[in-house]
Each structure stands twice: as C-alpha cells, then as structure tokens.
Amino acid sequence: MRKSVMAVALASVSFVGTAFADDMKIGVSIPAADHGWTAGVVYHANRIADKLEAAYPDLDVIVKTSPDPASQANAIQDLEIQGIDALVILPTNPDPLVNAIKEVKNKGTFVALVDRAPSNNDLSVRDLYVAGNNFALGEVAGDYIESRTPDAKVVVIRGMPIPIDQERQDGFDAGIEGSNIEILDRQFGNWNRDDAFKVMQDFLTKYEHIDAVWCQDDDMSVGVLQAIEQAQRTDIQYVIGGAGSKDMIKRVMDGDPMIPVDVLYPPAMIGTAMEMTAAALFDNVPTAGVYTIDATLVTPENAEHYYFPDSPF
C-alpha cells in the first residue's frame, strides 16, 4: 500500500514540466500537536509540504494547525480567503466542521478528508478520503497474540468510547475468535499515557498473572511499560500498542522483548493525502474516492522502513 502512494508521488514529479502555468495553492488544516500522534501529523504535514513545493515550483502549500473545532473553522475560512485550489483537512472533530468544509467544496475546491470522518462521509463533503484501517489495527494485534500465545491471559486498555475505538475492539475480538485466549479485563485509557499507567496499575493489583497487554495506542504503551517496571512484574511477556511512534518502532528494531511488534496507524497519512491531492491538481491523476492504509504489522525485519528519527512521535 505504501508503495502505491509513492508511485503516485513519483509519477507526479515526473510530469512537473507539464504542470499548469498558474500558481496553485493547497491548504492543509490539521489539529494542533496536543499529544504524540497529532504531533506526528504536524511533522509529516510540514515535511511533505516542503517536498511538494520542491517538486512543483508553481505550488504553495499552506499548513495551519488548530486546537479545537471553532479555531479550525476559522482556519478553513482563512484558507478559503487566500484562494486555495484544494483543501486537505484532518478535523479536530469532524461533525462540527461539516458546514465549513462544504462551503469550501461547493465552490469547486478539491477536498481531501483525512482520518476522522463525519457522520455523512460522502461526496457532498469531500472528493478524497484517506484513513487508516481501525478494524484491521485491532485484528492484526489479535492475530499476533493468537498465533504467539494462543492460551494467553490478556488485559485490554481501550481508547475512548467513540466509534473508532469500537472498530478497533471489534477487530481485535475477530482476531482472537476461536482461540483459548482469556480476556481478563478491559478499561478505557483515553489514548493517554498517564491514564493508561493508572489503568495498568489497577490491572496489576487485581490479577496475579497476565501474559500480554493490548493497549491500542503507542502513547498508552509508554504508561503501561512504566507501570509494569515499577511493579517489577516478570509474568507479562509483551505489550502491543499501535500507530507507529518512533520510540516503539525503535524498540522493535532493537529486538526489545517487551515490544516485539507494533501495528501501524501512521500520522504520515496526512502526507499521503497531500501527495494524492497534488497529483490530482497538477497531473489530472484520478484520486477521488476512498483510500485505506493497511494496518501493517511492524516487525524487526521491516521496522526500519517506518522509522522517522526526526519526528516528535
């Protein structure tokens, strides 16, 4: 899947000489870096903006970050005033921003929506939708646990009680279906390392033996590992998070037994949407539709491919 994205980008670069003569603008509206994953989004948005501007001399990429839906609605309006030809948006919260996005799209502007979809995620609100596969994120983790430790006692730290968390949970349950895995407990950690630390402390107090932890998110993995280390528990064989943070990818690369694998839900997907948008604008490459990024299992054999040491996440 990653190769196909890069193929589009390379094809775009190769046709730069035939690009439209008029200057063009892509506006990129994303959440502020309020935690690890969104910090990664900001990093990759700026990284790909520089790359695209170098590839397309007639392109200006404007990246704006916003802490909440109200601020993001203002940012979208500001981008619209600047005369953008395309909008790439990862919403802070999608439904409150639907009207602002539709206002841009109704003027004929190409809209690429990333990750967080509104209730009506159809062509009335976007041309392109790029997102990770939440169901597969859980399923890949479940498959790994089932194949490695089919009789494991497992605790689960969920994210927040919202639809994408349920999709991940449903995928995980599908991955372990038919196995002898015993789920001891499930609690919400809010995709936050401090909350996950507290939840893991509770699990360690309640259960004398735990084989593995699935915590759905790499930020939460940090808190889980801290709790295990402080409790000096040696029964826990490994922890599986998700997203592809550089710290967890590095642990996989180094063969850390506590983090043997990770599952991708990459913040770099913002860059995928930006590259596909540029291809649509400059080269008439058909990119409209839905593009789902695989939830790749990161192992010591492929980890280096997903390691971005300069990223904050």
JOHUFEN-V220827 format. One record per residue. N is the residue number from 1. OMEGA is omega in degrees with one decimal (* if undefined). Layout:
# JOHUFEN-V220827
n & omega
N & OMEGA
N & OMEGA
This chain:
# JOHUFEN-V220827
n & omega
1 & 178.7
2 & -178.8
3 & -178.2
4 & 177.5
5 & -178.6
6 & 177.5
7 & 177.0
8 & -178.0
9 & -179.1
10 & 176.7
11 & 179.4
12 & -178.9
13 & -175.7
14 & -179.0
15 & -174.6
16 & -178.2
17 & -178.5
18 & -178.6
19 & 179.7
20 & -175.7
21 & -177.2
22 & 175.2
23 & 179.8
24 & -177.0
25 & 170.5
26 & 174.0
27 & 180.0
28 & -178.6
29 & -174.0
30 & 176.4
31 & 172.2
32 & -176.6
33 & -176.9
34 & 171.2
35 & -169.9
36 & -174.5
37 & 179.6
38 & 172.9
39 & 175.8
40 & 177.2
41 & 179.8
42 & 179.7
43 & -176.0
44 & 176.8
45 & 179.5
46 & 178.4
47 & -178.3
48 & 175.4
49 & 178.2
50 & -179.0
51 & -178.1
52 & 179.1
53 & 176.1
54 & -178.9
55 & -177.5
56 & -177.9
57 & -178.4
58 & -176.7
59 & 172.6
60 & 178.8
61 & -177.6
62 & -178.9
63 & 177.7
64 & 176.7
65 & -177.7
66 & -177.2
67 & -174.4
68 & -176.7
69 & -178.8
70 & 178.5
71 & -179.4
72 & 175.9
73 & 176.7
74 & 179.1
75 & 178.3
76 & 178.7
77 & 178.8
78 & 177.2
79 & 179.2
80 & 179.0
81 & -179.3
82 & 173.5
83 & -179.3
84 & 176.0
85 & 178.6
86 & 176.2
87 & 171.4
88 & -173.5
89 & 167.2
90 & -172.2
91 & 169.7
92 & 175.6
93 & -165.0
94 & -172.5
95 & 178.5
96 & -176.8
97 & -175.7
98 & -177.1
99 & 179.4
100 & 179.4
101 & -179.8
102 & 179.1
103 & 177.5
104 & -175.8
105 & -177.9
106 & 176.0
107 & 178.2
108 & 179.5
109 & 176.3
110 & -178.4
111 & 173.6
112 & 179.3
113 & -173.9
114 & 167.5
115 & -170.9
116 & -174.0
117 & 173.2
118 & -178.8
119 & 178.7
120 & -177.7
121 & -178.9
122 & -174.8
123 & 176.5
124 & -176.0
125 & -179.5
126 & 171.9
127 & -176.4
128 & 174.1
129 & 179.3
130 & -177.9
131 & 171.2
132 & -177.9
133 & -175.4
134 & 177.8
135 & -177.9
136 & 177.6
137 & 177.8
138 & -176.8
139 & 179.8
140 & 177.4
141 & 178.5
142 & 177.9
143 & -178.7
144 & 180.0
145 & -178.8
146 & -177.6
147 & -176.7
148 & -177.2
149 & -172.0
150 & 178.2
151 & -172.1
152 & 167.5
153 & -168.8
154 & 168.7
155 & -175.0
156 & 172.4
157 & -177.7
158 & 179.2
159 & 176.8
160 & -178.5
161 & 177.1
162 & -171.7
163 & -176.0
164 & 174.5
165 & -179.4
166 & 176.8
167 & 179.5
168 & 179.5
169 & 178.2
170 & 178.0
171 & 178.5
172 & 179.4
173 & 176.9
174 & -178.6
175 & -178.1
176 & -177.7
177 & 178.6
178 & 179.9
179 & 176.2
180 & -180.0
181 & 178.2
182 & 175.8
183 & -177.0
184 & -173.5
185 & 173.4
186 & 176.2
187 & 179.7
188 & 176.4
189 & 172.6
190 & -179.4
191 & -175.4
192 & -175.0
193 & 179.7
194 & 178.3
195 & 178.6
196 & 176.3
197 & -178.9
198 & 178.9
199 & -179.2
200 & 175.1
201 & 178.4
202 & 177.8
203 & -177.7
204 & 177.6
205 & -174.1
206 & -170.7
207 & -178.0
208 & -179.2
209 & 176.2
210 & 179.4
211 & -174.6
212 & 178.7
213 & 167.9
214 & -176.0
215 & 163.0
216 & -171.4
217 & -175.8
218 & 174.7
219 & 179.4
220 & 178.0
221 & -180.0
222 & 178.9
223 & 178.9
224 & -179.3
225 & 177.3
226 & -179.7
227 & 179.3
228 & -179.0
229 & -179.8
230 & -179.4
231 & -179.4
232 & 178.6
233 & -178.9
234 & -177.8
235 & -175.5
236 & -174.2
237 & -177.2
238 & 179.3
239 & 174.9
240 & 174.0
241 & 178.9
242 & 175.3
243 & 179.1
244 & 176.7
245 & -175.6
246 & -179.6
247 & -179.6
248 & 175.7
249 & 179.2
250 & 176.9
251 & 177.1
252 & 179.4
253 & -175.8
254 & 178.7
255 & 178.2
256 & -177.1
257 & 179.6
258 & 176.8
259 & -175.4
260 & -178.7
261 & 171.7
262 & 178.7
263 & -174.7
264 & 160.0
265 & -159.7
266 & 171.8
267 & 177.4
268 & 177.8
269 & 175.9
270 & 177.6
271 & 176.0
272 & -179.8
273 & 179.6
274 & 179.6
275 & -179.8
276 & 177.2
277 & 177.8
278 & 178.2
279 & 178.6
280 & -177.0
281 & -169.6
282 & -171.1
283 & -179.3
284 & 175.1
285 & 179.8
286 & -177.7
287 & -178.8
288 & 179.4
289 & -176.9
290 & 179.8
291 & -177.5
292 & -178.6
293 & -178.0
294 & 171.9
295 & -174.1
296 & 172.4
297 & 179.8
298 & -177.9
299 & 176.6
300 & -177.5
301 & -176.4
302 & -172.0
303 & -176.3
304 & -178.7
305 & -175.0
306 & -176.3
307 & 177.7
308 & -172.7
309 & -178.7
310 & -179.6
311 & 175.0
312 & -179.2
313 & *
